[in-house]
């Protein structure tokens, strides 16, 4: 079949050097790419806005009282945001003063640990306002009250009196030693028919309120109540403790006077004590502080050796006839 010539389509001829564009597979953007302003152009725009603002400010009197606001240049830098103000306490003041948990402990409402728990639960009110944030501070004279839920929980916190035997340590034991708290169980409870029964929850948070060394015996207090612990071992505690001490050696009047007042331990003078003879080999000590192995070290300073030590009273609570190795709950009519 012979080739037939094709008819022209009527398009204008293409100019030399005018090549067809190469397709990239994308639709062309209308208007093309935006043009970036040079530094000189930016300065020129800002100057124009500044001149317009000056013209508005220099407008003669007689203009409306509500003058138009000069527009801001879109190219001007933004001002940095102001820092947030300090949070306010429950009393509406800036966070200053004393931590509420510390105030509660100082007033004997509870321990600082219990105070933090009450605050987290929303059971604490300062000047009538509920506090729920830990670390909140208040004025030292602020009124602090506990919600009824906290008061009920405090009635569940038990205090235990133990007749500790020799060989048990009062605090956290080192390897090979037995803590006195190991004796707190149903089998060793001493009580009558109306005594509350032991429950494992009585061990939760139970801690000794004071020390009694491994070689000593007598009354040891363990409690879940931070108020009791602070009363017995706080820095400002005024609760006295009575001990019966069997000694070996000779003690003259001057040595007995030193035991009552005048000795120092670890570079600090001891508080006045009350020390007297009960018989030829037994002394009675009444102390208002509890340094580590205090009585034994006091006796060594005056030439005596302690061969037996028993604590028989803490404040208004006596050891009484509580059998060795047994424990009982503090009664409601007993006060330290």
Protein Blocks (a to p, Z undefined) as FASTA:
>chain_A
ZZdddddehiacddehiacdddehiacdehiaaddddfklmmmmmmmmmmmmmmmmmpce
hiafbdcdddddfkbccdddddddddddfkopacehjdfklmmmmnopacfklmmmmmmn
opaceehiacfbehiacdfkbccdddfklmmmmmmpccddddddehiafbdcdehiacfk
lmgcfklpccdfklccddfklmgopaceddddfkbgcjddddfbfklmmmmmgmklcbdc
ddddddeddddfklmmmmmnopaeehiacdddddddfblmbccdddfbdcehklmmmmmm
nopacfbdcdfbehjbcfkjadehiacdddfkbcZZ
